[in-house]
Amino acid sequence: MVATILYGAIGILLTLAGYFVFDKIVGLDLKRELVEDQNTAIGIMLAGVFIGCSIVVAAVMLS
């Protein structure tokens, strides 16, 4: 049980780290694009980023 919680927390932190790296690379103000401009395309793109990062983190944790 403890290992599951620990790995889950590490996975969430690594996924968020991937988001922040992506945010720096893209150079857009993603928060403004999502909240103020309500840009659906940015939301879909970020969903793909989160899913991609999560798949990579899960693969690393399982190996």
LINQUI-V690069 format. One record per residue. SS is DSSP state (h for helix, s for strand, l for the rest). BURIAL is + if it has 9 or more other ideal C-beta (glycine too) atoms within 8 Angstrom, else -. Layout:
BEGIN
ss=SS burial=BURIAL
ss=SS burial=BURIAL
END
This chain:
BEGIN
ss=l burial=-
ss=h burial=-
ss=h burial=-
ss=h burial=-
ss=h burial=-
ss=h burial=-
ss=h burial=+
ss=h burial=-
ss=h burial=-
ss=h burial=+
ss=h burial=+
ss=h burial=-
ss=h burial=-
ss=h burial=+
ss=h burial=+
ss=h burial=-
ss=h burial=-
ss=h burial=+
ss=h burial=+
ss=h burial=-
ss=h burial=-
ss=h burial=+
ss=h burial=+
ss=h burial=-
ss=h burial=-
ss=h burial=-
ss=l burial=-
ss=l burial=-
ss=l burial=-
ss=h burial=+
ss=h burial=-
ss=h burial=-
ss=h burial=+
ss=h burial=+
ss=h burial=-
ss=l burial=-
ss=l burial=-
ss=l burial=-
ss=l burial=-
ss=h burial=-
ss=h burial=-
ss=h burial=+
ss=h burial=+
ss=h burial=-
ss=h burial=-
ss=h burial=+
ss=h burial=-
ss=h burial=-
ss=h burial=+
ss=h burial=+
ss=h burial=-
ss=h burial=+
ss=h burial=+
ss=h burial=+
ss=h burial=-
ss=h burial=+
ss=h burial=+
ss=h burial=+
ss=h burial=-
ss=h burial=-
ss=h burial=+
ss=h burial=-
ss=l burial=-
END
